[in-house]
Amino acid sequence: MAVNRPHQFVPRHAAIPALLAILALAAGPALVHAQAPNPSSANNPFYGSVTAHPVTNDVLQLSLDDAVRRGFENNLGLREAQAGEKAYQGEKDQALQQFLPTITLTGDTGQYQHNLAALGFSPSLVTKIFPGGKIPPGLSFITRDTLTEGKFTFSQTLFSGPVIAGWRAAGAAQRSAYFAKMTARGEVVQQVATAYLHAIAAASEVDNAKALEAQDQTQLDQTHAAHLAGTVANLDELRARVQLRSQQQVRLNAENTYEKDLILLKREIGIDPGQKIALTDPAPYADLATETPEEVLAIAYKSRQDYQNLQNQAIEYKAIHAAYRSQRLPTLTFNGYYGVSEVTGVGSHGNFIAQGTLKLPLFREASLRGDTDAAQAQFSSVQSQLGDLKTHIDQQVRSALLDVDSSRKLVEVAQSNVDLATRALSDETDRVNAGVDDNLPLVTAQATLASAQNNLVESLYQYNISKLALARASGILEQQYRVYLGR
């Protein structure tokens, strides 16, 4: 389940380490995935994928497990979530660098020309340096030398409140990104399984339409033969012919819907839309063990990735708030270097600096209070969202349990209707063949059976979808979708 993340907050004070600005970006909004009227990766990345293989002439045999596996590998929405997790890992590494020493080795060499007069060594000054006040012969005020240097520098933050709190925030942001990725994996399972089940339902409707069409063709042949024999009226043959044409239209529409469902499924799992596939799993049907709302909620609060995601966001904002508060604390750093310089004609010598710096902020109370209050507002907002999400999970679990129970009962009713409609059609067929009735009641019975079969297919689909929704509400869809579907 996708959850809106709070509005991002960017630190304002220039003295705050760049780490805090990076961490504030971690609070950016996350994707919210909603079912679109016309599925497209433009408005929902989980409807798109990266095509992994070119089209072949072979028919690809595809099970539900294979489809889910391909979704994990190629689905666009999951790839975006994985990229987001890597980005946060990179920002955590940047935060780690704030703790580690920075060591640099540099070296250079070059020829330099100096104008002694420009440097302040005028002829009058030079005459005071040498004995007798005379400039030695051959002394030029333009000098040249070769300078070669090697330098080793070291710097490290020994103590900084914002750096410590920022590191904690970076860890929470990375964990939040991990749970966002796991939420995306659950989204992939739901989207792919839903598309697969929808295609199975469409295939069942095609099979039902073909079976009824074959039955109508047989009935038309028998009625035509009876009309030629003079035992039935021409009207009966016309009715049978109209029924056959109507059933052919139903079959063509069902085939068209099935092919479009296959294209959507292929788009979600990285198969080229032109690749021929065959679904190998039949429509699953199995009763689900009865669970109470309290049992499911106990699992959901431990397993829901979006809930854990928001919990880590709260930790992240709490750490950012602590980082702002800790700006009032002193910062202790150490810097130093050791270098060797060699000048032509003079020789080499070493030089070094070892320097500790203690910084204490003064006269910044208004700015510090403003930063702290803004961060506290963000933290309070996440806390409110966390409480709302807990209630929302309760609502989703209870609604999903009601849907599972209702859809299971609808399947039982639909199965009973199919059995009754089949018996009614068989009895009416016998009556027509015996010459007791004309074929008008027979056409009515065939339409009733077709409607009952379609209702059964739709009921099975809705039952399986409701079980997937319950697994998703429990936070265990990726691990348990096979169990919930009875596979």
LINCOR-V530288 format. One record per helix or strand of 2 or more residues. SS is the DSSP state (@ for helix, = for strand). FROM is the first residue (numbers start at 1). TO is the last residue. Records with the same first field share a line. If there is no record, write none. Layout:
# LINCOR-V530288
SS = FROM-TO ; FROM-TO
This chain:
# LINCOR-V530288
@ = 18-25 ; 45-47 ; 64-74 ; 76-97 ; 123-129 ; 131-133 ; 161-229 ; 234-269 ; 293-303 ; 305-328 ; 365-433 ; 440-474 ; 477-485
= = 60-62 ; 102-115 ; 142-159 ; 277-279 ; 331-343 ; 347-359
